[in-house]
Amino acid sequence: MLKRRYRHPDLGYFHKLDLRKSSIGTALVSDAALAGLVRYLNEAEAEIESRRIIRILEGMLELEKIEPPLWGETKQETEFSTGPKARPFLVGNLPNPLLKKISPEKYRKELEIEKRKSVLNRELSRYRFLPFASPHWGGRWLLIWQIQPQERKKVRFHRGVMELNDGSALQMILDLARAGYLTRLRRCSHCRRWLYAKFRHQNFCSTKCQQKHYTQSEEWKAHRREYMRHYYQMTAKSSFRVRTTTKGAKQ
């Protein structure tokens, strides 16, 4: 038996659109551009617009950490939006306050997510997204939203690194987010500078920072204490054998 499609009382039926068919599915990002983005983020404190880009990125990364609640696990949750007395899940840009009575914990988490999204999109609304459209092969269209920078700095290529402005930096961040690579932008666990992790497990911007961080860890300190204790014991034993041997030789 086919499952009956849900029809919203005001909006009607919803139709799935495979957006992958309307544009190019992949984008190429050069090492020079990634290096430029990392440099831009690490020099962000110098400019107001750059600091805003950092806020946007950090807000997106914080949202990535929050696992959204799964609604519909109980009969009450299911009937809230799909039953005969269906009510809207969102009121304005916030979850319906009635959900708080049904699932308080889920409501609080959903409320936090929506508030963070509101702050993020308020920051993004400061920028102009200019559409660029061009017909492509196979009945597809190339659709790009180009971000108009607010600072006058031009994008340049210098010594193997792309020098970005706020528009191009934000464009790259959003492209990485759409591709599922946003969390590759992270701070070094030791010096807290930004880096782009080419490997999922990469948490340091350099081998130097990795070594310094390890030598400051409790695990390494415990290992060092154990090593030095063993070293002193072996040294003491060697000294005792030398003294004993020398004394026997004199006798």
Buried (B, 14 or more C-beta within 10 A) or exposed (E): EEEEEEEEEEEEEEEEEEEEEBBBEEEEBEEBBBBBBBBBBBEBEEBEBBEBBBEBBEBBBEBEEEEEBEBEEEEEBEBBBEEEEBEBEEEEEEBBEEBBEBBEEBBBBBBBBBEBBEBBEEBBEEBEBEEEEEEEEEEBEEBBEEBEBBEEBEBEEEEEBBBBBBBBBBBBBBBBBEEEEBBBBBBBBBBEBBBBBEEEEBBBBEEEBBEEBEEEEEEEEEEEEEEEEEEEEEEEEEEEEEEEEEEEEEE
